[in-house]
């Protein structure tokens, strides 16, 4: 999934107040985490995740790996946090936001 820079900026603004819903720690990013992140994306569309200091992944590595595995777009990586976005096919809460940002 590809986003324009304006769409990415609009989603970054929407994600600004979000708290991380997942923390990636010492273990590897396995099928159970990928499934959980995919389910959360299906429900919320826009989620923030945090990579802990003891993780073997950087935030960019984790974001790229999870985005590819779930089909989501990586909106932003800042420090140890990153934001993923996967729009719903119907009744997307962010459809108007993305349309206005084209």
C-alpha positions in Angstrom: 0.0 0.0 0.0 1.3 3.4 -0.9 0.4 6.7 0.6 1.1 10.2 -0.7 3.1 12.6 1.6 0.0 14.6 2.3 -1.9 11.4 3.3 1.0 10.3 5.5 1.1 13.7 7.1 -2.7 13.6 7.9 -2.3 10.1 9.4 0.7 11.2 11.5 -1.5 13.9 12.9 -4.2 11.4 13.7 -1.7 9.1 15.3 -0.2 11.8 17.5 -2.5 11.1 20.4 -2.5 7.3 20.1 -0.8 5.2 22.8 1.2 2.1 21.7 -1.0 -1.0 21.6 1.9 -3.4 21.2 5.4 -3.6 22.6 8.1 -5.6 20.8 10.6 -6.9 23.2 13.4 -9.5 23.4 11.6 -12.2 21.4 11.4 -12.4 17.6 8.5 -11.2 15.6 6.7 -14.4 15.0 3.4 -15.6 13.6 1.4 -14.9 16.8 2.5 -11.3 16.9 1.9 -10.8 13.2 -1.6 -12.3 13.6 -2.3 -10.1 16.6 -1.1 -6.9 14.8 -3.2 -7.9 11.7 -6.3 -8.3 13.9 -5.7 -5.0 15.6 -5.2 -3.2 12.3 -8.5 -4.8 11.0 -10.3 -3.3 14.0 -8.6 0.1 14.4 -6.9 0.8 11.0 -4.3 3.0 12.6 -2.1 1.7 15.4 1.1 2.7 17.2 3.7 0.2 18.3 6.8 0.5 20.5 10.1 -1.3 20.3 11.7 -1.9 23.7 15.4 -1.3 24.4 16.1 -5.0 24.8 14.7 -5.9 21.4 16.9 -7.3 18.7 15.1 -5.1 16.1 15.3 -1.4 15.4 12.0 0.4 15.1 12.6 0.7 11.3 13.3 -3.1 11.0 10.2 -4.0 13.0 8.0 -1.5 11.1 9.1 -2.8 7.7 8.7 -6.5 8.8 5.2 -6.0 10.2 4.1 -3.8 7.4 5.1 -6.3 4.8 3.6 -9.3 6.8 0.2 -7.6 7.4 -0.1 -5.6 4.1 -0.1 -2.3 6.0 1.6 0.9 5.2 4.3 2.3 7.6 3.2 5.9 8.3 6.0 7.0 10.6 9.0 5.8 12.5 10.2 8.1 15.3 12.7 6.9 17.9 11.5 3.6 19.2 7.9 4.0 18.1 6.2 3.5 14.7 2.7 3.8 13.2 1.1 1.3 10.8 -2.1 1.9 8.7 -4.3 -0.6 7.0 -7.7 0.9 5.7 -10.9 -1.1 6.0 -12.5 -2.0 2.7 -15.8 -0.7 3.8 -16.7 2.0 6.3 -13.2 3.3 6.8 -13.0 5.9 9.6 -10.1 7.5 7.7 -11.6 7.6 4.2 -12.6 11.3 4.4 -9.2 12.2 5.9 -7.3 10.5 3.1 -9.6 11.9 0.4 -9.1 15.4 1.6 -5.3 14.9 1.7 -4.8 13.8 -1.9 
